[in-house]
Amino acid sequence: MKTLRTALTAAALVLLCAGYAASQIAYFQVTFPEYTAKIDTPPIQHLAGVFLLAAIVLALIPDRSDEETRA
């Protein structure tokens, strides 16, 4: 589970950094309205929902190493 949590965190971090960089580039190239129209689409919203759901599920599943240290 720790590996899945780390992978989810890394993927989210990469996507957030790439999205922020793309928004800054679009802002300074004065193409920000087109950029926001492209981002505000159902596939992007679904991707965000999948990440949120995966984070909640992984947060609810306990680590096996936590159980071993408690015993």
PyMOL Python script that loads the backbone (N, CA, C, O; Angstrom):
from pymol import cmd

cmd.read_pdbstr("""\
ATOM      1  N   MET A   1       0.809  -1.189   0.000  1.00  0.00           N
ATOM      2  CA  MET A   1       0.000   0.000   0.000  1.00  0.00           C
ATOM      3  C   MET A   1       0.858   1.261   0.000  1.00  0.00           C
ATOM      4  O   MET A   1       0.508   2.268  -0.617  1.00  0.00           O
ATOM      5  N   LYS A   2       1.981   1.190   0.698  1.00  0.00           N
ATOM      6  CA  LYS A   2       2.838   2.371   0.756  1.00  0.00           C
ATOM      7  C   LYS A   2       3.332   2.744  -0.640  1.00  0.00           C
ATOM      8  O   LYS A   2       3.442   3.926  -0.966  1.00  0.00           O
ATOM      9  N   THR A   3       3.629   1.737  -1.465  1.00  0.00           N
ATOM     10  CA  THR A   3       4.084   1.997  -2.827  1.00  0.00           C
ATOM     11  C   THR A   3       2.979   2.653  -3.653  1.00  0.00           C
ATOM     12  O   THR A   3       3.247   3.573  -4.426  1.00  0.00           O
ATOM     13  N   LEU A   4       1.738   2.185  -3.494  1.00  0.00           N
ATOM     14  CA  LEU A   4       0.621   2.788  -4.217  1.00  0.00           C
ATOM     15  C   LEU A   4       0.385   4.225  -3.767  1.00  0.00           C
ATOM     16  O   LEU A   4       0.108   5.095  -4.592  1.00  0.00           O
ATOM     17  N   ARG A   5       0.492   4.476  -2.480  1.00  0.00           N
ATOM     18  CA  ARG A   5       0.325   5.835  -1.967  1.00  0.00           C
ATOM     19  C   ARG A   5       1.416   6.753  -2.502  1.00  0.00           C
ATOM     20  O   ARG A   5       1.151   7.894  -2.881  1.00  0.00           O
ATOM     21  N   THR A   6       2.630   6.253  -2.528  1.00  0.00           N
ATOM     22  CA  THR A   6       3.744   7.044  -3.040  1.00  0.00           C
ATOM     23  C   THR A   6       3.573   7.317  -4.533  1.00  0.00           C
ATOM     24  O   THR A   6       3.845   8.426  -4.994  1.00  0.00           O
ATOM     25  N   ALA A   7       3.126   6.318  -5.288  1.00  0.00           N
ATOM     26  CA  ALA A   7       2.906   6.500  -6.726  1.00  0.00           C
ATOM     27  C   ALA A   7       1.785   7.503  -6.983  1.00  0.00           C
ATOM     28  O   ALA A   7       1.900   8.343  -7.876  1.00  0.00           O
ATOM     29  N   LEU A   8       0.712   7.425  -6.215  1.00  0.00           N
ATOM     30  CA  LEU A   8      -0.392   8.373  -6.376  1.00  0.00           C
ATOM     31  C   LEU A   8       0.062   9.788  -6.039  1.00  0.00           C
ATOM     32  O   LEU A   8      -0.288  10.738  -6.738  1.00  0.00           O
ATOM     33  N   THR A   9       0.829   9.926  -4.987  1.00  0.00           N
ATOM     34  CA  THR A   9       1.340  11.236  -4.606  1.00  0.00           C
ATOM     35  C   THR A   9       2.269  11.798  -5.666  1.00  0.00           C
ATOM     36  O   THR A   9       2.189  12.979  -6.002  1.00  0.00           O
ATOM     37  N   ALA A  10       3.146  10.961  -6.192  1.00  0.00           N
ATOM     38  CA  ALA A  10       4.082  11.409  -7.226  1.00  0.00           C
ATOM     39  C   ALA A  10       3.338  11.813  -8.498  1.00  0.00           C
ATOM     40  O   ALA A  10       3.659  12.834  -9.107  1.00  0.00           O
ATOM     41  N   ALA A  11       2.357  11.028  -8.895  1.00  0.00           N
ATOM     42  CA  ALA A  11       1.583  11.354 -10.097  1.00  0.00           C
ATOM     43  C   ALA A  11       0.812  12.662  -9.910  1.00  0.00           C
ATOM     44  O   ALA A  11       0.771  13.498 -10.813  1.00  0.00           O
ATOM     45  N   ALA A  12       0.210  12.832  -8.752  1.00  0.00           N
ATOM     46  CA  ALA A  12      -0.523  14.073  -8.485  1.00  0.00           C
ATOM     47  C   ALA A  12       0.415  15.274  -8.488  1.00  0.00           C
ATOM     48  O   ALA A  12       0.074  16.330  -9.019  1.00  0.00           O
ATOM     49  N   LEU A  13       1.585  15.114  -7.901  1.00  0.00           N
ATOM     50  CA  LEU A  13       2.558  16.202  -7.861  1.00  0.00           C
ATOM     51  C   LEU A  13       3.025  16.581  -9.265  1.00  0.00           C
ATOM     52  O   LEU A  13       3.132  17.765  -9.586  1.00  0.00           O
ATOM     53  N   VAL A  14       3.300  15.595 -10.089  1.00  0.00           N
ATOM     54  CA  VAL A  14       3.730  15.862 -11.463  1.00  0.00           C
ATOM     55  C   VAL A  14       2.628  16.572 -12.245  1.00  0.00           C
ATOM     56  O   VAL A  14       2.898  17.540 -12.957  1.00  0.00           O
ATOM     57  N   LEU A  15       1.385  16.096 -12.117  1.00  0.00           N
ATOM     58  CA  LEU A  15       0.281  16.724 -12.832  1.00  0.00           C
ATOM     59  C   LEU A  15       0.024  18.138 -12.342  1.00  0.00           C
ATOM     60  O   LEU A  15      -0.251  19.026 -13.149  1.00  0.00           O
ATOM     61  N   LEU A  16       0.106  18.365 -11.052  1.00  0.00           N
ATOM     62  CA  LEU A  16      -0.086  19.715 -10.519  1.00  0.00           C
ATOM     63  C   LEU A  16       0.997  20.667 -11.004  1.00  0.00           C
ATOM     64  O   LEU A  16       0.701  21.793 -11.402  1.00  0.00           O
ATOM     65  N   CYS A  17       2.239  20.226 -10.972  1.00  0.00           N
ATOM     66  CA  CYS A  17       3.345  21.078 -11.437  1.00  0.00           C
ATOM     67  C   CYS A  17       3.233  21.363 -12.927  1.00  0.00           C
ATOM     68  O   CYS A  17       3.453  22.494 -13.362  1.00  0.00           O
ATOM     69  N   ALA A  18       2.893  20.347 -13.710  1.00  0.00           N
ATOM     70  CA  ALA A  18       2.746  20.547 -15.154  1.00  0.00           C
ATOM     71  C   ALA A  18       1.577  21.480 -15.458  1.00  0.00           C
ATOM     72  O   ALA A  18       1.678  22.334 -16.338  1.00  0.00           O
ATOM     73  N   GLY A  19       0.483  21.322 -14.744  1.00  0.00           N
ATOM     74  CA  GLY A  19      -0.669  22.196 -14.947  1.00  0.00           C
ATOM     75  C   GLY A  19      -0.373  23.631 -14.567  1.00  0.00           C
ATOM     76  O   GLY A  19      -0.790  24.563 -15.254  1.00  0.00           O
ATOM     77  N   TYR A  20       0.346  23.808 -13.475  1.00  0.00           N
ATOM     78  CA  TYR A  20       0.711  25.169 -13.063  1.00  0.00           C
ATOM     79  C   TYR A  20       1.646  25.809 -14.076  1.00  0.00           C
ATOM     80  O   TYR A  20       1.479  26.975 -14.431  1.00  0.00           O
ATOM     81  N   ALA A  21       2.626  25.050 -14.539  1.00  0.00           N
ATOM     82  CA  ALA A  21       3.560  25.587 -15.537  1.00  0.00           C
ATOM     83  C   ALA A  21       2.823  25.940 -16.827  1.00  0.00           C
ATOM     84  O   ALA A  21       3.083  26.983 -17.427  1.00  0.00           O
ATOM     85  N   ALA A  22       1.903  25.072 -17.252  1.00  0.00           N
ATOM     86  CA  ALA A  22       1.143  25.346 -18.473  1.00  0.00           C
ATOM     87  C   ALA A  22       0.266  26.585 -18.302  1.00  0.00           C
ATOM     88  O   ALA A  22       0.122  27.371 -19.238  1.00  0.00           O
ATOM     89  N   SER A  23      -0.314  26.765 -17.131  1.00  0.00           N
ATOM     90  CA  SER A  23      -1.156  27.944 -16.918  1.00  0.00           C
ATOM     91  C   SER A  23      -0.328  29.220 -16.923  1.00  0.00           C
ATOM     92  O   SER A  23      -0.784  30.250 -17.421  1.00  0.00           O
ATOM     93  N   GLN A  24       0.870  29.168 -16.380  1.00  0.00           N
ATOM     94  CA  GLN A  24       1.733  30.346 -16.395  1.00  0.00           C
ATOM     95  C   GLN A  24       2.189  30.684 -17.811  1.00  0.00           C
ATOM     96  O   GLN A  24       2.236  31.854 -18.189  1.00  0.00           O
ATOM     97  N   ILE A  25       2.521  29.670 -18.582  1.00  0.00           N
ATOM     98  CA  ILE A  25       2.915  29.896 -19.975  1.00  0.00           C
ATOM     99  C   ILE A  25       1.750  30.493 -20.755  1.00  0.00           C
ATOM    100  O   ILE A  25       1.940  31.435 -21.524  1.00  0.00           O
ATOM    101  N   ALA A  26       0.554  29.956 -20.567  1.00  0.00           N
ATOM    102  CA  ALA A  26      -0.624  30.478 -21.261  1.00  0.00           C
ATOM    103  C   ALA A  26      -0.922  31.912 -20.839  1.00  0.00           C
ATOM    104  O   ALA A  26      -1.327  32.732 -21.664  1.00  0.00           O
ATOM    105  N   TYR A  27      -0.726  32.215 -19.576  1.00  0.00           N
ATOM    106  CA  TYR A  27      -0.986  33.573 -19.089  1.00  0.00           C
ATOM    107  C   TYR A  27      -0.041  34.576 -19.739  1.00  0.00           C
ATOM    108  O   TYR A  27      -0.474  35.633 -20.197  1.00  0.00           O
ATOM    109  N   PHE A  28       1.238  34.251 -19.779  1.00  0.00           N
ATOM    110  CA  PHE A  28       2.208  35.194 -20.328  1.00  0.00           C
ATOM    111  C   PHE A  28       2.179  35.258 -21.857  1.00  0.00           C
ATOM    112  O   PHE A  28       2.674  36.220 -22.444  1.00  0.00           O
ATOM    113  N   GLN A  29       1.608  34.248 -22.499  1.00  0.00           N
ATOM    114  CA  GLN A  29       1.440  34.294 -23.954  1.00  0.00           C
ATOM    115  C   GLN A  29       0.070  34.856 -24.332  1.00  0.00           C
ATOM    116  O   GLN A  29      -0.287  34.875 -25.510  1.00  0.00           O
ATOM    117  N   VAL A  30      -0.675  35.302 -23.371  1.00  0.00           N
ATOM    118  CA  VAL A  30      -1.996  35.911 -23.543  1.00  0.00           C
ATOM    119  C   VAL A  30      -2.959  34.947 -24.249  1.00  0.00           C
ATOM    120  O   VAL A  30      -3.792  35.369 -25.051  1.00  0.00           O
ATOM    121  N   THR A  31      -2.837  33.677 -23.948  1.00  0.00           N
ATOM    122  CA  THR A  31      -3.781  32.677 -24.455  1.00  0.00           C
ATOM    123  C   THR A  31      -4.523  32.016 -23.297  1.00  0.00           C
ATOM    124  O   THR A  31      -4.978  30.878 -23.402  1.00  0.00           O
ATOM    125  N   PHE A  32      -4.634  32.741 -22.205  1.00  0.00           N
ATOM    126  CA  PHE A  32      -5.232  32.152 -21.007  1.00  0.00           C
ATOM    127  C   PHE A  32      -6.698  31.777 -21.180  1.00  0.00           C
ATOM    128  O   PHE A  32      -7.095  30.723 -20.683  1.00  0.00           O
ATOM    129  N   PRO A  33      -7.538  32.581 -21.863  1.00  0.00           N
ATOM    130  CA  PRO A  33      -8.939  32.155 -22.034  1.00  0.00           C
ATOM    131  C   PRO A  33      -9.072  30.820 -22.788  1.00  0.00           C
ATOM    132  O   PRO A  33      -9.914  29.993 -22.441  1.00  0.00           O
ATOM    133  N   GLU A  34      -8.248  30.618 -23.806  1.00  0.00           N
ATOM    134  CA  GLU A  34      -8.291  29.341 -24.525  1.00  0.00           C
ATOM    135  C   GLU A  34      -7.818  28.188 -23.630  1.00  0.00           C
ATOM    136  O   GLU A  34      -8.367  27.087 -23.670  1.00  0.00           O
ATOM    137  N   TYR A  35      -6.795  28.464 -22.830  1.00  0.00           N
ATOM    138  CA  TYR A  35      -6.271  27.444 -21.921  1.00  0.00           C
ATOM    139  C   TYR A  35      -7.335  27.029 -20.911  1.00  0.00           C
ATOM    140  O   TYR A  35      -7.532  25.837 -20.673  1.00  0.00           O
ATOM    141  N   THR A  36      -8.015  27.994 -20.321  1.00  0.00           N
ATOM    142  CA  THR A  36      -9.037  27.657 -19.323  1.00  0.00           C
ATOM    143  C   THR A  36     -10.196  26.910 -19.957  1.00  0.00           C
ATOM    144  O   THR A  36     -10.794  26.047 -19.313  1.00  0.00           O
ATOM    145  N   ALA A  37     -10.529  27.220 -21.203  1.00  0.00           N
ATOM    146  CA  ALA A  37     -11.596  26.493 -21.885  1.00  0.00           C
ATOM    147  C   ALA A  37     -11.192  25.037 -22.136  1.00  0.00           C
ATOM    148  O   ALA A  37     -12.030  24.138 -22.053  1.00  0.00           O
ATOM    149  N   LYS A  38      -9.918  24.804 -22.440  1.00  0.00           N
ATOM    150  CA  LYS A  38      -9.442  23.443 -22.673  1.00  0.00           C
ATOM    151  C   LYS A  38      -9.394  22.642 -21.371  1.00  0.00           C
ATOM    152  O   LYS A  38      -9.651  21.438 -21.371  1.00  0.00           O
ATOM    153  N   ILE A  39      -9.069  23.305 -20.272  1.00  0.00           N
ATOM    154  CA  ILE A  39      -8.929  22.613 -18.991  1.00  0.00           C
ATOM    155  C   ILE A  39     -10.286  22.281 -18.377  1.00  0.00           C
ATOM    156  O   ILE A  39     -10.430  21.258 -17.707  1.00  0.00           O
ATOM    157  N   ASP A  40     -11.269  23.127 -18.597  1.00  0.00           N
ATOM    158  CA  ASP A  40     -12.581  22.936 -17.998  1.00  0.00           C
ATOM    159  C   ASP A  40     -13.428  22.001 -18.850  1.00  0.00           C
ATOM    160  O   ASP A  40     -14.479  22.387 -19.361  1.00  0.00           O
ATOM    161  N   THR A  41     -12.955  20.765 -18.997  1.00  0.00           N
ATOM    162  CA  THR A  41     -13.652  19.756 -19.794  1.00  0.00           C
ATOM    163  C   THR A  41     -13.919  18.524 -18.936  1.00  0.00           C
ATOM    164  O   THR A  41     -13.230  18.306 -17.939  1.00  0.00           O
ATOM    165  N   PRO A  42     -14.905  17.718 -19.308  1.00  0.00           N
ATOM    166  CA  PRO A  42     -15.224  16.525 -18.511  1.00  0.00           C
ATOM    167  C   PRO A  42     -14.059  15.548 -18.301  1.00  0.00           C
ATOM    168  O   PRO A  42     -13.938  15.011 -17.200  1.00  0.00           O
ATOM    169  N   PRO A  43     -13.189  15.285 -19.297  1.00  0.00           N
ATOM    170  CA  PRO A  43     -12.092  14.344 -19.015  1.00  0.00           C
ATOM    171  C   PRO A  43     -11.174  14.812 -17.874  1.00  0.00           C
ATOM    172  O   PRO A  43     -10.731  14.001 -17.060  1.00  0.00           O
ATOM    173  N   ILE A  44     -10.896  16.099 -17.820  1.00  0.00           N
ATOM    174  CA  ILE A  44     -10.048  16.629 -16.753  1.00  0.00           C
ATOM    175  C   ILE A  44     -10.772  16.528 -15.419  1.00  0.00           C
ATOM    176  O   ILE A  44     -10.161  16.196 -14.403  1.00  0.00           O
ATOM    177  N   GLN A  45     -12.063  16.811 -15.416  1.00  0.00           N
ATOM    178  CA  GLN A  45     -12.850  16.705 -14.190  1.00  0.00           C
ATOM    179  C   GLN A  45     -12.926  15.256 -13.718  1.00  0.00           C
ATOM    180  O   GLN A  45     -12.871  14.997 -12.516  1.00  0.00           O
ATOM    181  N   HIS A  46     -13.050  14.317 -14.641  1.00  0.00           N
ATOM    182  CA  HIS A  46     -13.082  12.895 -14.278  1.00  0.00           C
ATOM    183  C   HIS A  46     -11.737  12.442 -13.720  1.00  0.00           C
ATOM    184  O   HIS A  46     -11.688  11.665 -12.766  1.00  0.00           O
ATOM    185  N   LEU A  47     -10.654  12.923 -14.305  1.00  0.00           N
ATOM    186  CA  LEU A  47      -9.326  12.586 -13.803  1.00  0.00           C
ATOM    187  C   LEU A  47      -9.146  13.078 -12.369  1.00  0.00           C
ATOM    188  O   LEU A  47      -8.600  12.367 -11.524  1.00  0.00           O
ATOM    189  N   ALA A  48      -9.604  14.287 -12.104  1.00  0.00           N
ATOM    190  CA  ALA A  48      -9.524  14.820 -10.745  1.00  0.00           C
ATOM    191  C   ALA A  48     -10.367  13.991  -9.791  1.00  0.00           C
ATOM    192  O   ALA A  48      -9.958  13.744  -8.657  1.00  0.00           O
ATOM    193  N   GLY A  49     -11.532  13.563 -10.235  1.00  0.00           N
ATOM    194  CA  GLY A  49     -12.388  12.719  -9.405  1.00  0.00           C
ATOM    195  C   GLY A  49     -11.760  11.367  -9.108  1.00  0.00           C
ATOM    196  O   GLY A  49     -11.860  10.857  -7.992  1.00  0.00           O
ATOM    197  N   VAL A  50     -11.113  10.792 -10.110  1.00  0.00           N
ATOM    198  CA  VAL A  50     -10.436   9.505  -9.911  1.00  0.00           C
ATOM    199  C   VAL A  50      -9.303   9.649  -8.896  1.00  0.00           C
ATOM    200  O   VAL A  50      -9.133   8.796  -8.026  1.00  0.00           O
ATOM    201  N   PHE A  51      -8.537  10.720  -9.008  1.00  0.00           N
ATOM    202  CA  PHE A  51      -7.457  10.949  -8.046  1.00  0.00           C
ATOM    203  C   PHE A  51      -8.006  11.136  -6.636  1.00  0.00           C
ATOM    204  O   PHE A  51      -7.442  10.612  -5.676  1.00  0.00           O
ATOM    205  N   LEU A  52      -9.094  11.875  -6.506  1.00  0.00           N
ATOM    206  CA  LEU A  52      -9.699  12.088  -5.195  1.00  0.00           C
ATOM    207  C   LEU A  52     -10.211  10.782  -4.617  1.00  0.00           C
ATOM    208  O   LEU A  52      -9.968  10.484  -3.447  1.00  0.00           O
ATOM    209  N   LEU A  53     -10.916  10.003  -5.420  1.00  0.00           N
ATOM    210  CA  LEU A  53     -11.443   8.723  -4.955  1.00  0.00           C
ATOM    211  C   LEU A  53     -10.309   7.766  -4.576  1.00  0.00           C
ATOM    212  O   LEU A  53     -10.389   7.088  -3.552  1.00  0.00           O
ATOM    213  N   ALA A  54      -9.269   7.708  -5.383  1.00  0.00           N
ATOM    214  CA  ALA A  54      -8.125   6.840  -5.080  1.00  0.00           C
ATOM    215  C   ALA A  54      -7.442   7.266  -3.784  1.00  0.00           C
ATOM    216  O   ALA A  54      -7.036   6.417  -2.991  1.00  0.00           O
ATOM    217  N   ALA A  55      -7.312   8.564  -3.565  1.00  0.00           N
ATOM    218  CA  ALA A  55      -6.687   9.047  -2.332  1.00  0.00           C
ATOM    219  C   ALA A  55      -7.533   8.677  -1.110  1.00  0.00           C
ATOM    220  O   ALA A  55      -6.992   8.292  -0.074  1.00  0.00           O
ATOM    221  N   ILE A  56      -8.842   8.793  -1.230  1.00  0.00           N
ATOM    222  CA  ILE A  56      -9.714   8.434  -0.108  1.00  0.00           C
ATOM    223  C   ILE A  56      -9.639   6.942   0.178  1.00  0.00           C
ATOM    224  O   ILE A  56      -9.529   6.539   1.336  1.00  0.00           O
ATOM    225  N   VAL A  57      -9.696   6.117  -0.865  1.00  0.00           N
ATOM    226  CA  VAL A  57      -9.622   4.667  -0.672  1.00  0.00           C
ATOM    227  C   VAL A  57      -8.290   4.270  -0.048  1.00  0.00           C
ATOM    228  O   VAL A  57      -8.257   3.462   0.880  1.00  0.00           O
ATOM    229  N   LEU A  58      -7.193   4.830  -0.550  1.00  0.00           N
ATOM    230  CA  LEU A  58      -5.882   4.480  -0.005  1.00  0.00           C
ATOM    231  C   LEU A  58      -5.703   4.990   1.430  1.00  0.00           C
ATOM    232  O   LEU A  58      -4.948   4.408   2.208  1.00  0.00           O
ATOM    233  N   ALA A  59      -6.386   6.058   1.769  1.00  0.00           N
ATOM    234  CA  ALA A  59      -6.300   6.569   3.136  1.00  0.00           C
ATOM    235  C   ALA A  59      -7.054   5.663   4.113  1.00  0.00           C
ATOM    236  O   ALA A  59      -6.698   5.585   5.288  1.00  0.00           O
ATOM    237  N   LEU A  60      -8.081   4.989   3.634  1.00  0.00           N
ATOM    238  CA  LEU A  60      -8.879   4.130   4.508  1.00  0.00           C
ATOM    239  C   LEU A  60      -8.292   2.735   4.694  1.00  0.00           C
ATOM    240  O   LEU A  60      -8.641   2.039   5.648  1.00  0.00           O
ATOM    241  N   ILE A  61      -7.418   2.328   3.805  1.00  0.00           N
ATOM    242  CA  ILE A  61      -6.800   0.999   3.913  1.00  0.00           C
ATOM    243  C   ILE A  61      -5.559   1.109   4.787  1.00  0.00           C
ATOM    244  O   ILE A  61      -4.641   1.866   4.471  1.00  0.00           O
ATOM    245  N   PRO A  62      -5.525   0.344   5.903  1.00  0.00           N
ATOM    246  CA  PRO A  62      -4.353   0.444   6.782  1.00  0.00           C
ATOM    247  C   PRO A  62      -3.125  -0.244   6.186  1.00  0.00           C
ATOM    248  O   PRO A  62      -3.239  -1.175   5.389  1.00  0.00           O
ATOM    249  N   ASP A  63      -1.973   0.228   6.584  1.00  0.00           N
ATOM    250  CA  ASP A  63      -0.714  -0.399   6.178  1.00  0.00           C
ATOM    251  C   ASP A  63      -0.485  -1.664   6.985  1.00  0.00           C
ATOM    252  O   ASP A  63      -0.836  -1.720   8.164  1.00  0.00           O
ATOM    253  N   ARG A  64       0.093  -2.671   6.369  1.00  0.00           N
ATOM    254  CA  ARG A  64       0.424  -3.896   7.103  1.00  0.00           C
ATOM    255  C   ARG A  64       1.558  -3.645   8.089  1.00  0.00           C
ATOM    256  O   ARG A  64       1.612  -4.274   9.146  1.00  0.00           O
ATOM    257  N   SER A  65       2.454  -2.741   7.755  1.00  0.00           N
ATOM    258  CA  SER A  65       3.574  -2.452   8.662  1.00  0.00           C
ATOM    259  C   SER A  65       3.063  -1.797   9.936  1.00  0.00           C
ATOM    260  O   SER A  65       3.653  -1.989  10.999  1.00  0.00           O
ATOM    261  N   ASP A  66       1.961  -1.017   9.855  1.00  0.00           N
ATOM    262  CA  ASP A  66       1.381  -0.433  11.056  1.00  0.00           C
ATOM    263  C   ASP A  66       0.818  -1.515  11.964  1.00  0.00           C
ATOM    264  O   ASP A  66       0.951  -1.427  13.185  1.00  0.00           O
ATOM    265  N   GLU A  67       0.189  -2.541  11.384  1.00  0.00           N
ATOM    266  CA  GLU A  67      -0.362  -3.627  12.189  1.00  0.00           C
ATOM    267  C   GLU A  67       0.750  -4.421  12.865  1.00  0.00           C
ATOM    268  O   GLU A  67       0.594  -4.851  14.008  1.00  0.00           O
ATOM    269  N   GLU A  68       1.873  -4.621  12.170  1.00  0.00           N
ATOM    270  CA  GLU A  68       2.971  -5.392  12.725  1.00  0.00           C
ATOM    271  C   GLU A  68       3.630  -4.655  13.879  1.00  0.00           C
ATOM    272  O   GLU A  68       4.040  -5.289  14.852  1.00  0.00           O
ATOM    273  N   THR A  69       3.741  -3.359  13.801  1.00  0.00           N
ATOM    274  CA  THR A  69       4.402  -2.600  14.871  1.00  0.00           C
ATOM    275  C   THR A  69       3.496  -2.472  16.094  1.00  0.00           C
ATOM    276  O   THR A  69       3.992  -2.298  17.207  1.00  0.00           O
ATOM    277  N   ARG A  70       2.195  -2.554  15.912  1.00  0.00           N
ATOM    278  CA  ARG A  70       1.276  -2.473  17.050  1.00  0.00           C
ATOM    279  C   ARG A  70       1.241  -3.762  17.855  1.00  0.00           C
ATOM    280  O   ARG A  70       1.008  -3.731  19.063  1.00  0.00           O
ATOM    281  N   ALA A  71       1.468  -4.891  17.201  1.00  0.00           N
ATOM    282  CA  ALA A  71       1.360  -6.190  17.874  1.00  0.00           C
ATOM    283  C   ALA A  71       2.545  -6.499  18.739  1.00  0.00           C
ATOM    284  O   ALA A  71       2.593  -7.557  19.366  1.00  0.00           O
TER     285      ALA A  71
END
""", "prot")
cmd.dss("prot")
cmd.show_as("cartoon", "prot")
cmd.util.cbc("prot")
cmd.orient("prot")
